[in-house]
Amino acid sequence: MAYRVAGKTSYAIEGSIFVAGAAIQWLRDGLQLIKSADEVEAIAESLPSNHGVYLVPAFTGLGAPHWDPHARGAIFGLTRDTGVAEIVRATLESVGYQTCDLMAAMQRDSGAGPKILRVDGGMVANDWFLQFLADLLNVTVERPQVTETTALGAAYLAGLQVGLFASLQDIRKHWQRDVVFTPKMDPEVRKQLLQGWQKAVSRVLETAT
């Protein structure tokens, strides 16, 4: 159940990724490959591709749709040419891949996929990541002007309760879009990237005990 307003209950499909933004913190605090999360976007942009490197951040297991608490993180595709930039980019890409897995699971459950994905949270300040997400999902991604949408939504509902807003329709008028990201990736490239990710995840699951 998502929420109940004026006697009407609305439902939502929710998916859980165990490690997303925390993977970037791991790069900074655990491996000390970066000094600040702000560096990640420029590093990712500096590479023409991921050079076949995939990171599966199963530091505390894998969430939906795999649900394996015994899975552990791994990096695949390392060569002597692999450097800090490849590992940083693979970490950032892993959030997109996990989101793609979630969206595919939701589509299987609901029978329909979204045409537009609205995002929020700290990671959405990264333009490169949002373009990568739009490319992977092959849908339009919209970033709002206020990216802390969870807190804003709670405030809106409180405002609705005390009469500051007349209805949910009234609240909807206050949402403002910041930037739109549209898919640009070649379908064959998308297919190859996702196949590489699925192969990496399957190897992690095979070794889970």
VOTOR-131164 format. One record per residue (C-alpha): residue number from 1; residue in three letters; x negated, y, z negated. Coordinates in pm, 1 decimal, always signed. Layout:
<pt nr="NUM" rest="ala" px="X" py="Y" pz="Z"/>
...
! end
This chain:
<pt nr="1" rest="met" px="+0.0" py="+0.0" pz="+0.0"/>
<pt nr="2" rest="ala" px="-146.9" py="+336.5" pz="+104.3"/>
<pt nr="3" rest="tyr" px="+89.4" py="+579.1" pz="-67.2"/>
<pt nr="4" rest="arg" px="+450.1" py="+640.4" pz="-171.2"/>
<pt nr="5" rest="val" px="+608.7" py="+981.0" pz="-112.9"/>
<pt nr="6" rest="ala" px="+973.0" py="+1078.5" pz="-162.6"/>
<pt nr="7" rest="gly" px="+1073.8" py="+715.5" pz="-211.1"/>
<pt nr="8" rest="lys" px="+908.9" py="+599.0" pz="+112.8"/>
<pt nr="9" rest="thr" px="+618.8" py="+354.6" pz="+97.0"/>
<pt nr="10" rest="ser" px="+352.1" py="+364.7" pz="+368.1"/>
<pt nr="11" rest="tyr" px="+105.8" py="+82.8" pz="+428.8"/>
<pt nr="12" rest="ala" px="-243.5" py="+74.3" pz="+575.0"/>
<pt nr="13" rest="ile" px="-501.0" py="-178.4" pz="+689.1"/>
<pt nr="14" rest="glu" px="-823.6" py="-138.5" pz="+492.4"/>
<pt nr="15" rest="gly" px="-1164.1" py="-287.2" pz="+560.9"/>
<pt nr="16" rest="ser" px="-1472.7" py="-288.0" pz="+339.9"/>
<pt nr="17" rest="ile" px="-1837.1" py="-246.3" pz="+438.9"/>
<pt nr="18" rest="phe" px="-2059.0" py="-316.5" pz="+139.9"/>
<pt nr="19" rest="val" px="-2361.0" py="-113.2" pz="+258.8"/>
<pt nr="20" rest="ala" px="-2332.6" py="+188.5" pz="+487.3"/>
<pt nr="21" rest="gly" px="-2472.6" py="+519.0" pz="+363.0"/>
<pt nr="22" rest="ala" px="-2658.9" py="+324.6" pz="+95.0"/>
<pt nr="23" rest="ala" px="-2874.0" py="+174.5" pz="+372.2"/>
<pt nr="24" rest="ile" px="-3005.4" py="+522.6" pz="+452.1"/>
<pt nr="25" rest="gln" px="-3076.9" py="+576.6" pz="+82.9"/>
<pt nr="26" rest="trp" px="-3271.6" py="+248.7" pz="+88.5"/>
<pt nr="27" rest="leu" px="-3489.5" py="+383.0" pz="+370.8"/>
<pt nr="28" rest="arg" px="-3562.3" py="+689.5" pz="+159.0"/>
<pt nr="29" rest="asp" px="-3591.1" py="+548.7" pz="-192.1"/>
<pt nr="30" rest="gly" px="-3674.1" py="+181.3" pz="-140.1"/>
<pt nr="31" rest="leu" px="-3905.7" py="+180.9" pz="+161.8"/>
<pt nr="32" rest="gln" px="-3993.1" py="+552.1" pz="+151.0"/>
<pt nr="33" rest="leu" px="-3988.0" py="+566.2" pz="+530.7"/>
<pt nr="34" rest="ile" px="-3812.2" py="+901.9" pz="+523.0"/>
<pt nr="35" rest="lys" px="-3812.8" py="+1191.4" pz="+279.5"/>
<pt nr="36" rest="ser" px="-3456.1" py="+1301.2" pz="+343.1"/>
<pt nr="37" rest="ala" px="-3143.7" py="+1153.5" pz="+502.3"/>
<pt nr="38" rest="asp" px="-3138.5" py="+1458.7" pz="+728.8"/>
<pt nr="39" rest="glu" px="-3438.5" py="+1318.9" pz="+917.4"/>
<pt nr="40" rest="val" px="-3250.3" py="+1014.5" pz="+1046.0"/>
<pt nr="41" rest="glu" px="-3066.7" py="+1186.7" pz="+1331.3"/>
<pt nr="42" rest="ala" px="-3382.1" py="+1327.5" pz="+1492.2"/>
<pt nr="43" rest="ile" px="-3563.0" py="+994.4" pz="+1454.6"/>
<pt nr="44" rest="ala" px="-3278.4" py="+805.3" pz="+1622.2"/>
<pt nr="45" rest="glu" px="-3267.1" py="+1057.8" pz="+1906.1"/>
<pt nr="46" rest="ser" px="-3641.6" py="+1021.8" pz="+1963.3"/>
<pt nr="47" rest="leu" px="-3601.5" py="+665.7" pz="+2097.4"/>
<pt nr="48" rest="pro" px="-3451.1" py="+576.0" pz="+2436.5"/>
<pt nr="49" rest="ser" px="-3312.4" py="+249.7" pz="+2291.5"/>
<pt nr="50" rest="asn" px="-3328.1" py="+28.6" pz="+1983.9"/>
<pt nr="51" rest="his" px="-3602.7" py="-179.3" pz="+2150.4"/>
<pt nr="52" rest="gly" px="-3422.0" py="-497.2" pz="+2049.4"/>
<pt nr="53" rest="val" px="-3449.5" py="-430.8" pz="+1674.8"/>
<pt nr="54" rest="tyr" px="-3146.6" py="-510.1" pz="+1456.6"/>
<pt nr="55" rest="leu" px="-3108.5" py="-468.2" pz="+1082.8"/>
<pt nr="56" rest="val" px="-2830.2" py="-651.1" pz="+899.4"/>
<pt nr="57" rest="pro" px="-2796.0" py="-466.2" pz="+564.7"/>
<pt nr="58" rest="ala" px="-2649.5" py="-755.2" pz="+367.9"/>
<pt nr="59" rest="phe" px="-2820.3" py="-637.9" pz="+50.4"/>
<pt nr="60" rest="thr" px="-2517.4" py="-737.9" pz="-157.5"/>
<pt nr="61" rest="gly" px="-2363.1" py="-984.0" pz="+86.3"/>
<pt nr="62" rest="leu" px="-2145.6" py="-910.7" pz="+389.1"/>
<pt nr="63" rest="gly" px="-1799.8" py="-760.5" pz="+360.6"/>
<pt nr="64" rest="ala" px="-1515.7" py="-775.0" pz="+610.6"/>
<pt nr="65" rest="pro" px="-1467.1" py="-964.1" pz="+831.9"/>
<pt nr="66" rest="his" px="-1737.2" py="-1212.7" pz="+718.6"/>
<pt nr="67" rest="trp" px="-1683.8" py="-1208.2" pz="+339.9"/>
<pt nr="68" rest="asp" px="-2002.9" py="-1388.6" pz="+246.7"/>
<pt nr="69" rest="pro" px="-2141.4" py="-1275.4" pz="-90.2"/>
<pt nr="70" rest="his" px="-2447.5" py="-1497.5" pz="-45.2"/>
<pt nr="71" rest="ala" px="-2568.9" py="-1333.3" pz="+276.3"/>
<pt nr="72" rest="arg" px="-2889.5" py="-1132.5" pz="+244.6"/>
<pt nr="73" rest="gly" px="-3037.3" py="-856.8" pz="+457.3"/>
<pt nr="74" rest="ala" px="-3274.6" py="-918.7" pz="+744.8"/>
<pt nr="75" rest="ile" px="-3447.6" py="-740.2" pz="+1031.9"/>
<pt nr="76" rest="phe" px="-3471.5" py="-909.0" pz="+1371.3"/>
<pt nr="77" rest="gly" px="-3663.4" py="-831.4" pz="+1688.3"/>
<pt nr="78" rest="leu" px="-3984.1" py="-702.4" pz="+1531.1"/>
<pt nr="79" rest="thr" px="-4295.7" py="-683.1" pz="+1750.8"/>
<pt nr="80" rest="arg" px="-4633.3" py="-513.7" pz="+1717.4"/>
<pt nr="81" rest="asp" px="-4477.6" py="-213.5" pz="+1891.1"/>
<pt nr="82" rest="thr" px="-4213.7" py="-177.0" pz="+1620.3"/>
<pt nr="83" rest="gly" px="-4262.3" py="+125.7" pz="+1399.6"/>
<pt nr="84" rest="val" px="-4081.1" py="+337.5" pz="+1146.6"/>
<pt nr="85" rest="ala" px="-3856.1" py="+494.7" pz="+1411.4"/>
<pt nr="86" rest="glu" px="-3720.3" py="+159.0" pz="+1526.4"/>
<pt nr="87" rest="ile" px="-3640.8" py="+46.6" pz="+1171.7"/>
<pt nr="88" rest="val" px="-3474.6" py="+378.1" pz="+1089.1"/>
<pt nr="89" rest="arg" px="-3264.4" py="+368.3" pz="+1404.4"/>
<pt nr="90" rest="ala" px="-3169.5" py="+3.2" pz="+1349.9"/>
<pt nr="91" rest="thr" px="-3052.3" py="+92.4" pz="+999.5"/>
<pt nr="92" rest="leu" px="-2835.1" py="+375.3" pz="+1127.4"/>
<pt nr="93" rest="glu" px="-2699.8" py="+159.6" pz="+1409.7"/>
<pt nr="94" rest="ser" px="-2604.5" py="-113.7" pz="+1161.9"/>
<pt nr="95" rest="val" px="-2333.3" py="+111.5" pz="+1019.3"/>
<pt nr="96" rest="gly" px="-2184.3" py="+147.9" pz="+1366.0"/>
<pt nr="97" rest="tyr" px="-2198.7" py="-224.9" pz="+1431.3"/>
<pt nr="98" rest="gln" px="-2030.7" py="-306.1" pz="+1100.2"/>
<pt nr="99" rest="thr" px="-1758.5" py="-52.0" pz="+1177.1"/>
<pt nr="100" rest="cys" px="-1709.8" py="-216.9" pz="+1515.4"/>
<pt nr="101" rest="asp" px="-1666.2" py="-554.1" pz="+1343.3"/>
<pt nr="102" rest="leu" px="-1404.2" py="-400.9" pz="+1113.9"/>
<pt nr="103" rest="met" px="-1212.8" py="-239.2" pz="+1398.0"/>
<pt nr="104" rest="ala" px="-1208.1" py="-565.9" pz="+1592.2"/>
<pt nr="105" rest="ala" px="-1070.5" py="-748.7" pz="+1286.8"/>
<pt nr="106" rest="met" px="-804.2" py="-482.6" pz="+1236.9"/>
<pt nr="107" rest="gln" px="-704.9" py="-508.8" pz="+1600.5"/>
<pt nr="108" rest="arg" px="-667.5" py="-886.2" pz="+1569.4"/>
<pt nr="109" rest="asp" px="-448.1" py="-841.5" pz="+1260.7"/>
<pt nr="110" rest="ser" px="-232.2" py="-558.9" pz="+1392.5"/>
<pt nr="111" rest="gly" px="-225.0" py="-642.9" pz="+1762.0"/>
<pt nr="112" rest="ala" px="-325.6" py="-288.0" pz="+1859.6"/>
<pt nr="113" rest="gly" px="-637.1" py="-76.5" pz="+1856.1"/>
<pt nr="114" rest="pro" px="-673.8" py="+298.6" pz="+1801.7"/>
<pt nr="115" rest="lys" px="-721.4" py="+549.8" pz="+2081.2"/>
<pt nr="116" rest="ile" px="-872.4" py="+802.9" pz="+1840.9"/>
<pt nr="117" rest="leu" px="-1080.6" py="+744.7" pz="+1528.8"/>
<pt nr="118" rest="arg" px="-1098.5" py="+1022.8" pz="+1269.3"/>
<pt nr="119" rest="val" px="-1398.9" py="+1001.5" pz="+1040.5"/>
<pt nr="120" rest="asp" px="-1511.8" py="+1157.7" pz="+714.1"/>
<pt nr="121" rest="gly" px="-1783.7" py="+1133.9" pz="+450.5"/>
<pt nr="122" rest="gly" px="-2149.2" py="+1230.7" pz="+432.9"/>
<pt nr="123" rest="met" px="-2269.7" py="+1031.3" pz="+733.6"/>
<pt nr="124" rest="val" px="-2037.5" py="+1207.0" pz="+977.6"/>
<pt nr="125" rest="ala" px="-2265.1" py="+1513.9" pz="+974.2"/>
<pt nr="126" rest="asn" px="-2490.8" py="+1305.3" pz="+1201.5"/>
<pt nr="127" rest="asp" px="-2389.3" py="+1383.8" pz="+1561.7"/>
<pt nr="128" rest="trp" px="-2604.4" py="+1105.6" pz="+1707.1"/>
<pt nr="129" rest="phe" px="-2435.2" py="+847.3" pz="+1489.0"/>
<pt nr="130" rest="leu" px="-2083.9" py="+963.7" pz="+1582.4"/>
<pt nr="131" rest="gln" px="-2168.2" py="+949.5" pz="+1952.5"/>
<pt nr="132" rest="phe" px="-2307.3" py="+598.4" pz="+1903.3"/>
<pt nr="133" rest="leu" px="-1988.7" py="+502.3" pz="+1718.1"/>
<pt nr="134" rest="ala" px="-1770.2" py="+638.1" pz="+1998.2"/>
<pt nr="135" rest="asp" px="-1979.3" py="+446.2" pz="+2251.0"/>
<pt nr="136" rest="leu" px="-1964.6" py="+117.4" pz="+2058.7"/>
<pt nr="137" rest="leu" px="-1590.8" py="+135.6" pz="+1987.9"/>
<pt nr="138" rest="asn" px="-1512.6" py="+284.1" pz="+2328.8"/>
<pt nr="139" rest="val" px="-1271.2" py="+529.1" pz="+2164.5"/>
<pt nr="140" rest="thr" px="-1268.6" py="+901.9" pz="+2098.1"/>
<pt nr="141" rest="val" px="-1411.3" py="+995.5" pz="+1758.7"/>
<pt nr="142" rest="glu" px="-1299.6" py="+1316.6" pz="+1586.6"/>
<pt nr="143" rest="arg" px="-1478.8" py="+1489.0" pz="+1300.9"/>
<pt nr="144" rest="pro" px="-1268.2" py="+1728.5" pz="+1089.5"/>
<pt nr="145" rest="gln" px="-1383.9" py="+2065.1" pz="+963.9"/>
<pt nr="146" rest="val" px="-1350.1" py="+1934.9" pz="+606.5"/>
<pt nr="147" rest="thr" px="-1536.7" py="+1605.2" pz="+594.8"/>
<pt nr="148" rest="glu" px="-1446.6" py="+1511.3" pz="+236.6"/>
<pt nr="149" rest="thr" px="-1105.8" py="+1391.2" pz="+349.8"/>
<pt nr="150" rest="thr" px="-1040.8" py="+1160.7" pz="+54.1"/>
<pt nr="151" rest="ala" px="-1061.1" py="+1447.2" pz="-193.5"/>
<pt nr="152" rest="leu" px="-869.0" py="+1676.3" pz="+40.5"/>
<pt nr="153" rest="gly" px="-591.7" py="+1419.0" pz="+80.0"/>
<pt nr="154" rest="ala" px="-554.1" py="+1386.9" pz="-296.4"/>
<pt nr="155" rest="ala" px="-532.0" py="+1765.2" pz="-322.1"/>
<pt nr="156" rest="tyr" px="-269.4" py="+1777.4" pz="-47.6"/>
<pt nr="157" rest="leu" px="-55.2" py="+1516.5" pz="-224.7"/>
<pt nr="158" rest="ala" px="-84.1" py="+1709.0" pz="-549.3"/>
<pt nr="159" rest="gly" px="+23.8" py="+2021.0" pz="-361.8"/>
<pt nr="160" rest="leu" px="+318.4" py="+1832.7" pz="-216.8"/>
<pt nr="161" rest="gln" px="+423.4" py="+1718.0" pz="-564.6"/>
<pt nr="162" rest="val" px="+428.9" py="+2070.9" pz="-707.9"/>
<pt nr="163" rest="gly" px="+599.4" py="+2222.1" pz="-403.4"/>
<pt nr="164" rest="leu" px="+302.9" py="+2396.4" pz="-244.3"/>
<pt nr="165" rest="phe" px="+378.2" py="+2203.0" pz="+76.0"/>
<pt nr="166" rest="ala" px="+726.0" py="+2127.8" pz="+203.8"/>
<pt nr="167" rest="ser" px="+651.5" py="+1788.1" pz="+359.5"/>
<pt nr="168" rest="leu" px="+385.5" py="+1562.0" pz="+506.0"/>
<pt nr="169" rest="gln" px="+453.1" py="+1729.8" pz="+840.0"/>
<pt nr="170" rest="asp" px="+369.7" py="+2062.1" pz="+677.3"/>
<pt nr="171" rest="ile" px="+41.9" py="+1919.1" pz="+545.5"/>
<pt nr="172" rest="arg" px="-44.9" py="+1778.4" pz="+886.7"/>
<pt nr="173" rest="lys" px="-56.6" py="+2129.9" pz="+1030.3"/>
<pt nr="174" rest="his" px="-350.7" py="+2214.0" pz="+804.0"/>
<pt nr="175" rest="trp" px="-581.1" py="+1944.7" pz="+946.3"/>
<pt nr="176" rest="gln" px="-844.8" py="+2101.8" pz="+1170.9"/>
<pt nr="177" rest="arg" px="-1079.3" py="+1929.8" pz="+1412.0"/>
<pt nr="178" rest="asp" px="-1446.8" py="+2022.2" pz="+1427.5"/>
<pt nr="179" rest="val" px="-1608.6" py="+1814.2" pz="+1703.5"/>
<pt nr="180" rest="val" px="-1489.9" py="+1544.4" pz="+1945.8"/>
<pt nr="181" rest="phe" px="-1714.8" py="+1259.8" pz="+2064.6"/>
<pt nr="182" rest="thr" px="-1607.9" py="+1065.1" pz="+2373.5"/>
<pt nr="183" rest="pro" px="-1750.4" py="+730.8" pz="+2496.5"/>
<pt nr="184" rest="lys" px="-2036.4" py="+762.4" pz="+2745.7"/>
<pt nr="185" rest="met" px="-2213.7" py="+427.0" pz="+2721.9"/>
<pt nr="186" rest="asp" px="-2228.1" py="+191.1" pz="+3018.2"/>
<pt nr="187" rest="pro" px="-2002.0" py="-111.0" pz="+2947.9"/>
<pt nr="188" rest="glu" px="-2282.4" py="-357.3" pz="+3020.1"/>
<pt nr="189" rest="val" px="-2514.5" py="-182.2" pz="+2773.1"/>
<pt nr="190" rest="arg" px="-2237.9" py="-189.2" pz="+2510.4"/>
<pt nr="191" rest="lys" px="-2186.1" py="-560.7" pz="+2570.5"/>
<pt nr="192" rest="gln" px="-2557.2" py="-637.8" pz="+2533.9"/>
<pt nr="193" rest="leu" px="-2590.8" py="-434.0" pz="+2214.5"/>
<pt nr="194" rest="leu" px="-2292.2" py="-602.0" pz="+2051.9"/>
<pt nr="195" rest="gln" px="-2413.4" py="-945.8" pz="+2155.8"/>
<pt nr="196" rest="gly" px="-2749.0" py="-871.2" pz="+1993.6"/>
<pt nr="197" rest="trp" px="-2575.0" py="-764.3" pz="+1673.9"/>
<pt nr="198" rest="gln" px="-2353.4" py="-1072.6" pz="+1661.3"/>
<pt nr="199" rest="lys" px="-2657.4" py="-1294.3" pz="+1710.4"/>
<pt nr="200" rest="ala" px="-2836.1" py="-1120.2" pz="+1422.5"/>
<pt nr="201" rest="val" px="-2533.1" py="-1155.3" pz="+1192.5"/>
<pt nr="202" rest="ser" px="-2492.8" py="-1522.9" pz="+1280.6"/>
<pt nr="203" rest="arg" px="-2853.9" py="-1587.9" pz="+1184.9"/>
<pt nr="204" rest="val" px="-2803.5" py="-1416.2" pz="+850.4"/>
<pt nr="205" rest="leu" px="-2491.7" py="-1622.0" pz="+784.4"/>
<pt nr="206" rest="glu" px="-2671.4" py="-1943.5" pz="+878.8"/>
<pt nr="207" rest="thr" px="-2934.9" py="-1885.4" pz="+613.5"/>
<pt nr="208" rest="ala" px="-2690.4" py="-1781.1" pz="+339.1"/>
<pt nr="209" rest="thr" px="-2668.3" py="-2027.8" pz="+50.1"/>
! end
